[in-house]
């Protein structure tokens, strides 16, 4: 190691020590006792409160599109919402599972609850990018299972309408 490299290392060490002293002085000026969101505190109370409030509320929440309860009142119907494909043995059970899947409640990013089929219709049919239909919400409806890009939704809807017109035209031709 040359003298020049040693001098560079010493200079870097001095700069680092100076920076650490300045950082300590800067941090000492903050009052971390005051909660402003930058110093989160771990707490199960917030999680438990949220979950209990949501679960209590979910039994009376209505879908904004069809105005029916988001969850079915019958426990057996509720069980049918979450049957797996392998649990349905007979054709009747498979059909009930498919129908129940359409009624499965979905929570969108604004916190409101929709039935799966109602949410699909609300997001994929015009007007695209509509605000939530729940009273007092008025935020745009987003969900991870559907695209958020309005242009993509418009193209998909236009393609679906074109296929319907082609089938009607073919039916009229025959």
C-alpha positions as CSV (number, residue, x, y, z in Angstrom):
1,X,0.0,0.0,0.0
2,X,1.4,3.4,-1.0
3,X,1.4,6.5,1.1
4,X,-1.1,8.0,-1.3
5,X,-3.6,5.2,-0.8
6,X,-3.1,5.5,3.0
7,X,-3.9,9.2,2.8
8,X,-7.0,8.5,0.7
9,X,-8.2,5.9,3.3
10,X,-7.6,8.3,6.2
11,X,-9.5,11.1,4.3
12,X,-12.4,8.8,3.6
13,X,-12.5,7.7,7.3
14,X,-12.5,11.3,8.4
15,X,-15.3,12.1,6.0
16,X,-17.3,9.1,7.2
17,X,-16.9,10.2,10.9
18,X,-17.9,13.7,10.0
19,X,-21.0,12.5,8.2
20,X,-22.0,10.3,11.1
21,X,-21.7,13.2,13.5
22,X,-23.8,15.4,11.3
23,X,-26.4,12.6,10.9
24,X,-26.6,12.2,14.7
25,X,-27.1,15.9,15.1
26,X,-29.8,15.9,12.4
27,X,-31.7,12.9,14.0
28,X,-31.4,14.5,17.5
29,X,-33.6,17.4,16.1
30,X,-36.5,15.1,15.5
31,X,-39.2,14.3,18.0
32,X,-39.9,10.6,17.5
33,X,-42.4,10.6,20.4
34,X,-44.9,12.4,18.3
35,X,-46.6,10.0,15.9
36,X,-46.7,11.2,12.4
37,X,-46.8,7.9,10.6
38,X,-43.0,7.8,10.0
39,X,-42.4,5.8,13.1
40,X,-44.8,2.9,12.9
41,X,-45.4,0.9,16.1
42,X,-46.2,-2.8,15.9
43,X,-49.6,-3.5,17.3
44,X,-52.1,-6.3,17.0
45,X,-54.8,-4.1,18.3
46,X,-55.1,-2.3,14.9
47,X,-55.3,-5.6,13.0
48,X,-57.8,-7.2,15.4
49,X,-60.0,-4.0,15.4
50,X,-60.0,-3.9,11.6
51,X,-60.9,-7.6,11.3
52,X,-63.6,-7.6,13.9
53,X,-65.2,-4.5,12.4
54,X,-65.0,-5.9,8.8
55,X,-66.4,-9.3,9.8
56,X,-69.3,-7.8,11.8
57,X,-70.1,-5.4,8.9
58,X,-69.8,-8.1,6.2
59,X,-73.0,-9.8,7.3
60,X,-75.1,-6.7,6.5
61,X,-73.2,-5.3,3.5
62,X,-75.1,-5.2,0.2
63,X,-73.7,-5.4,-3.3
64,X,-74.0,-1.9,-4.8
65,X,-74.9,-3.3,-8.2
66,X,-77.7,-5.7,-7.4
67,X,-78.5,-4.5,-3.8
68,X,-78.6,-8.0,-2.5
69,X,-76.6,-9.1,0.6
70,X,-73.0,-9.8,-0.3
71,X,-73.0,-13.0,1.8
72,X,-75.8,-15.5,1.7
73,X,-77.9,-15.9,4.8
74,X,-77.8,-19.8,4.7
75,X,-74.6,-21.4,6.1
76,X,-74.8,-24.2,3.5
77,X,-74.9,-21.6,0.7
78,X,-71.9,-19.9,2.3
79,X,-70.1,-23.2,2.3
80,X,-70.9,-23.7,-1.4
81,X,-69.1,-20.4,-2.2
82,X,-65.8,-21.9,-1.2
83,X,-66.0,-25.5,-2.4
84,X,-63.0,-26.7,-4.4
85,X,-63.3,-28.3,-7.8
86,X,-62.5,-31.7,-6.3
87,X,-65.2,-31.4,-3.5
88,X,-68.0,-31.3,-6.1
89,X,-68.7,-34.9,-7.0
90,X,-72.1,-34.9,-8.8
91,X,-73.2,-32.8,-11.7
92,X,-75.7,-31.1,-9.4
93,X,-72.9,-30.1,-7.0
94,X,-70.7,-28.9,-9.9
95,X,-73.5,-26.7,-11.2
96,X,-74.2,-25.4,-7.7
97,X,-70.5,-24.6,-7.3
98,X,-70.3,-22.7,-10.6
99,X,-73.4,-20.7,-9.7
100,X,-72.1,-20.0,-6.2
101,X,-68.8,-18.9,-7.6
102,X,-70.6,-16.1,-9.5
103,X,-72.1,-14.9,-6.2
104,X,-68.8,-15.0,-4.3
105,X,-68.2,-11.6,-2.6
106,X,-65.1,-9.7,-3.8
107,X,-63.6,-6.7,-1.9
108,X,-62.3,-4.0,-4.2
109,X,-59.5,-1.5,-3.3
110,X,-61.9,1.1,-2.0
111,X,-63.2,-1.3,0.6
112,X,-66.6,-2.0,-0.8
113,X,-68.0,-5.5,-1.5
114,X,-69.4,-6.7,-4.8
115,X,-70.6,-10.1,-6.0
116,X,-68.1,-11.6,-8.5
117,X,-70.6,-11.4,-11.5
118,X,-71.7,-7.9,-10.5
119,X,-68.2,-6.7,-10.3
120,X,-67.3,-8.3,-13.6
121,X,-70.2,-6.6,-15.3
122,X,-69.5,-3.2,-13.5
123,X,-65.8,-3.2,-14.6
124,X,-66.0,-4.8,-18.1
125,X,-69.0,-3.0,-19.5
126,X,-69.4,0.8,-20.3
127,X,-69.0,3.2,-18.7
128,X,-65.4,2.2,-18.0
129,X,-63.6,3.7,-15.0
130,X,-66.8,4.3,-13.2
131,X,-66.9,5.4,-9.6
132,X,-68.0,3.0,-6.9
133,X,-71.8,2.8,-6.6
134,X,-71.8,2.7,-2.8
135,X,-73.2,5.7,-1.1
136,X,-70.4,8.0,0.1
137,X,-67.6,6.2,-1.6
138,X,-67.2,7.8,-5.1
139,X,-63.7,6.2,-5.7
140,X,-62.9,4.4,-9.0
141,X,-63.3,0.6,-8.7
142,X,-60.1,-1.4,-9.0
143,X,-59.5,-5.1,-8.5
144,X,-56.5,-7.3,-9.1
145,X,-58.4,-9.8,-11.2
146,X,-59.4,-7.2,-13.8
147,X,-57.1,-4.9,-15.8
148,X,-56.9,-1.3,-14.5
149,X,-56.2,0.2,-18.0
150,X,-59.4,1.7,-19.4
151,X,-58.2,1.3,-23.0
152,X,-57.6,-2.4,-22.5
153,X,-61.1,-2.8,-21.1
154,X,-62.6,-0.8,-24.0
155,X,-60.7,-3.0,-26.6
156,X,-61.9,-6.2,-24.9
157,X,-65.5,-5.0,-24.8
158,X,-65.4,-3.9,-28.5
159,X,-64.0,-7.3,-29.4
160,X,-66.8,-9.0,-27.5
161,X,-69.4,-6.9,-29.3
162,X,-67.9,-7.6,-32.7
163,X,-68.1,-11.3,-32.0
164,X,-71.7,-11.0,-31.0
165,X,-72.5,-9.1,-34.2
166,X,-70.7,-11.7,-36.3
167,X,-72.7,-14.5,-34.8
168,X,-75.9,-12.6,-35.4
169,X,-74.9,-11.9,-39.0
170,X,-74.1,-15.6,-39.5
171,X,-77.4,-16.6,-38.0
172,X,-79.3,-14.2,-40.3
173,X,-77.3,-15.6,-43.3
174,X,-78.3,-19.2,-42.5
